[in-house]
Amino acid sequence: MLQVPARIGGRPVSAAEWIEVRSPWDGAPVGRVPALTPAHVADACAAAAKVLERRDFPQHARAEVLERAAETLTERVEEFAVTIAREAGKPIVDARAEAARAADTFRFSAVEARKLSGELIPMDASRGGAGRLGFAVRHPAGVVAAITPFNFPLNLVAHKLGPAIAAGCPIVLKPAELTPISAIRLVDLLVEAGLPGDWISVVTGTGPETGTPLVEHPVPAVVSFTGSVPVGRRIQRIAAGKRVLLELGSNAPVIIEPGADLRRAVAAIRRGGFAYAGQVCISTQRVLAHRSVYDEVLGLLRETVATLRLGDPLDERTELGPMISAAAADRVADWLAAARAAGAEVTGGERQGPILTPAVVADPARHLDVYRQEVFGPVVTVTPYGEIGEAISMANDSEARLQAGVFTPDLAAALRAANELRFGGVLINDVPTFRADQQPYGGVGDAGNTREGPAYAINEMTELRFVSVSA
Ligand code: NAD
């Protein structure tokens, strides 16, 4: 099996044990990466601390690296897309879109590297400050520990590396053990584009063996984590004294008001609820349909979902591929069985090898996992409501609130929803499953505590230093 080394302080690293990466579709070998240990993590942190002492990677050079990396990635989209499709089981069309987006993430990061500055403070504006020149400058916050999930193994890595490079922070990256190869290839590409080799380390391994020691190590000043709520909460507890940036999960709702274009809404849910088999943090999960359109929405949804093309992620026609693991598919199948047992009408949700067929659950009880938890599988629930205030309360009734969508032709209803939905993002006439890489992206409550998007992440990875000059 192809051996893909990790990287510490600019050098390739292997280990006594290896982690085999296999396609979730057919188990075909993709490659193997070393299972690193806490001692390797300590080496990577020490290397990053050394880099921080140097001041030899100025803003213009950081911007140029990111610009070159964006161009090369654009030329090599197909190669990266195939790696994503193989290790993550993501349909190739979606994998291509992810690779193209990662290049954009670097482009937006390059802009931030060029713009990074500070601000002038009007010292004269207070009696005590008069006579001084005051300004605040952004400095790198220190070493960034980046921990990433399996589901966007390239673009979510880019969302950590791009802003960290722009900010001037050395990085220790811990990619998901299920999908580490896209991340390692991306780091290779950055180094080829001119990133000093010792600026970044990649520590491959499991959460407990490499993630936890990385979070606990005294060197990283910032821990930037994207992943599940329980792991995020644990990281927050053990990362005492560090800046902890969390991008976690959700059970994203979409509200469908009377008068909305139902075909348009249902077509959007077909993608938003089932793209990458629902393994997306903003996958559309809870459809809240006004009572007057509920039956029609449910019927149209069942009809359209049945037309999703299932199959091999490398097949151009595939819309819905395998789940990441048999265990993940079993968990979702169990939740669907519990919903059936509780009397909800469930269509789909059968195991076909590594695939779980797309499921629509009609009006489940609110305490059921398929409604209350993050399903992270190809499942959408549909629930009726009486008036928009009720729909907004139902949407807000979730611990983890990342993005919400509303379909309505009524401007007043749209503005009310935008005002009252307590989410990180509200999308009008769209599903919540939309992200532009330059937008502020993140959640509230259990969904997270920060905003990504290079212009926002760079603020989190820098700190303001105030300077006052008196003559
Ligand atoms: P996960 O939490 O299981 O793993 C994420 C990363 O954390 C992996 O690299 C893993 O090895 C590491 N990890 C696991 N245990 C750890 C520990 N004890 N200490 C340190 N690190 C540890 O998540 P996953 O299954 O890879 O990804 C799916 C989750 O990610 C979903 O909940 C999804 O909603 C969320 N997600 C959120 C966003 C967002 O931007 N908000 C984006 C994508 C995915």
Residues whose N, C-alpha, C, O or C-beta is under 5 A from the ligand:
A	BS01	NAD	I147 T148 P149 F150 K174 P175 A176 E177 G205 T206 G207 P208 G211 T212 T226 G227 S228 V229 V231 E247 L248 G249 S250 V280 C281 A447
